[in-house]
């Protein structure tokens, strides 16, 4: 059995923060979303072209495994460490995972350090995601 990903706690916090109208402690009874397809957002798509098809496949498998393991109805923003990179992504309720960016671990560490405590909400190239954005496809 795989140990829980450190990104799980952050993703659960973001999911709770994105639903302020629900009472504290209320369970989301929607079924867990499972990755059915993966799309690469524009920044990530630019980088995808420079990667081997094998590495793209491995990244998509790592993202799918991590998102599915969270067993949440939606994941508004999370990061997955793989092959020396941090992959920022989300998962909507219909099963579409979006890959937003592939950031070198050292660059990601700098972004997190610069963001300070707000880094708990997620960090991408654009900075801190204080208000989780939902992607729909």
C-alpha positions as CSV (number, residue, x, y, z in Angstrom):
1,X,0.0,0.0,0.0
2,X,1.3,3.4,-0.9
3,X,1.8,6.1,1.8
4,X,-0.4,9.1,1.5
5,X,1.0,11.9,-0.7
6,X,1.9,15.1,1.1
7,X,-0.2,16.9,-1.5
8,X,-3.3,15.1,-0.2
9,X,-3.6,17.2,2.9
10,X,-3.1,20.4,0.9
11,X,-5.7,19.3,-1.7
12,X,-8.2,18.5,1.0
13,X,-7.7,21.9,2.6
14,X,-8.2,23.6,-0.8
15,X,-11.3,21.6,-1.4
16,X,-12.7,22.7,1.9
17,X,-11.7,26.4,1.3
18,X,-13.5,26.3,-2.0
19,X,-16.8,25.4,-0.4
20,X,-17.3,28.1,2.2
21,X,-21.1,27.7,2.2
22,X,-20.9,24.2,3.5
23,X,-20.9,23.7,7.2
24,X,-17.7,22.7,8.9
25,X,-17.5,18.9,9.2
26,X,-20.2,18.2,6.6
27,X,-19.1,15.4,4.4
28,X,-19.2,15.8,0.6
29,X,-21.3,12.8,-0.4
30,X,-20.5,13.0,-4.1
31,X,-18.6,10.0,-5.4
32,X,-14.9,10.2,-5.8
33,X,-13.9,11.4,-9.3
34,X,-11.6,9.2,-11.3
35,X,-9.3,10.4,-14.1
36,X,-10.9,9.6,-17.4
37,X,-8.8,12.0,-19.6
38,X,-5.9,14.4,-19.2
39,X,-5.5,17.8,-20.9
40,X,-2.4,19.9,-20.8
41,X,-3.0,23.6,-20.3
42,X,-1.2,26.0,-22.6
43,X,2.0,26.5,-20.5
44,X,2.4,22.8,-19.9
45,X,1.5,21.9,-23.5
46,X,4.4,24.1,-24.7
47,X,6.8,22.0,-22.5
48,X,5.1,18.7,-23.5
49,X,6.5,19.1,-27.0
50,X,10.0,18.9,-25.8
51,X,9.4,15.7,-23.8
52,X,9.7,12.1,-25.0
53,X,6.4,10.3,-25.5
54,X,7.5,7.9,-22.8
55,X,8.1,10.7,-20.2
56,X,4.7,12.2,-21.1
57,X,3.1,8.8,-20.5
58,X,4.9,8.4,-17.2
59,X,3.9,11.9,-16.1
60,X,0.2,11.3,-17.0
61,X,0.3,7.9,-15.1
62,X,1.8,9.6,-12.0
63,X,-0.8,12.4,-12.1
64,X,-3.6,9.9,-12.6
65,X,-2.4,7.7,-9.7
66,X,-2.0,10.6,-7.3
67,X,-5.4,12.2,-8.2
68,X,-7.3,8.9,-8.0
69,X,-5.7,8.0,-4.7
70,X,-7.1,11.2,-3.1
71,X,-10.6,9.8,-3.6
72,X,-12.2,13.2,-3.7
73,X,-15.2,14.4,-5.8
74,X,-12.9,17.2,-7.2
75,X,-9.3,18.3,-6.6
76,X,-9.1,22.1,-7.1
77,X,-5.3,22.2,-7.2
78,X,-2.5,19.9,-6.2
79,X,1.1,19.2,-7.1
80,X,2.7,15.8,-7.9
81,X,6.4,15.3,-7.7
82,X,7.8,13.2,-10.5
83,X,11.1,12.9,-12.4
84,X,12.7,16.0,-10.8
85,X,9.7,18.1,-11.5
86,X,6.6,19.3,-9.7
87,X,3.5,18.9,-11.9
88,X,0.7,21.2,-10.9
89,X,-2.7,19.9,-11.8
90,X,-6.4,19.5,-10.9
91,X,-9.3,17.1,-11.4
92,X,-12.9,18.1,-12.0
93,X,-16.0,16.1,-11.1
94,X,-16.4,14.7,-14.6
95,X,-13.0,13.1,-14.5
96,X,-10.9,15.5,-16.5
97,X,-7.5,16.1,-15.1
98,X,-5.7,19.3,-16.2
99,X,-1.9,19.6,-16.1
100,X,-1.0,23.3,-15.6
101,X,2.7,23.3,-15.3
102,X,5.9,21.3,-14.9
103,X,8.3,23.2,-12.6
104,X,11.8,22.1,-11.7
105,X,11.9,21.2,-8.0
106,X,14.4,23.9,-7.1
107,X,12.3,26.5,-8.9
108,X,9.2,25.3,-7.1
109,X,11.0,25.4,-3.7
110,X,11.8,29.0,-4.3
111,X,8.2,29.8,-5.2
112,X,7.0,28.1,-2.1
113,X,9.5,29.9,0.1
114,X,8.6,33.2,-1.4
115,X,4.9,32.5,-0.9
116,X,5.4,31.7,2.8
117,X,2.3,30.5,4.7
118,X,0.1,31.1,1.7
119,X,1.9,28.3,-0.1
120,X,-0.6,25.9,1.6
121,X,-3.1,27.1,-1.0
122,X,-0.8,25.9,-3.9
123,X,1.8,27.6,-6.0
124,X,2.2,27.7,-9.7
125,X,4.1,29.9,-12.1
126,X,1.5,32.6,-11.7
127,X,2.1,32.7,-7.9
128,X,-0.1,31.6,-5.0
129,X,-3.5,30.2,-5.7
130,X,-5.4,31.7,-2.8
131,X,-8.8,31.3,-4.5
132,X,-8.9,27.9,-6.1
133,X,-9.9,28.1,-9.7
134,X,-12.1,25.4,-11.2
135,X,-11.4,24.2,-14.7
136,X,-14.2,23.0,-16.9
137,X,-13.7,21.3,-20.2
